[in-house]
């Protein structure tokens, strides 16, 4: 197998993970809406909290749990119907090398 002279394995993994993580918020909300028990728990939370604020808070927690940085607003509609407006795309935090 020929090795790339311009991209290291580490660079490739970082690029792949950034691609995966860029719309992680939408992916999590899709998972919630497609899982009956998670959706029921989400709806229970929406009943006691403002849905827009809840979604923003969930997005913030996702960012913190995965240790991500904001990149930009998605600029395209979310695939999840639980997200009514835009969501923020993310990337891996810089300087978090293996350790």
Order of alpha helices (4+ residues) and beta strands (2+ residues): alpha-alpha-alpha-alpha-beta-beta
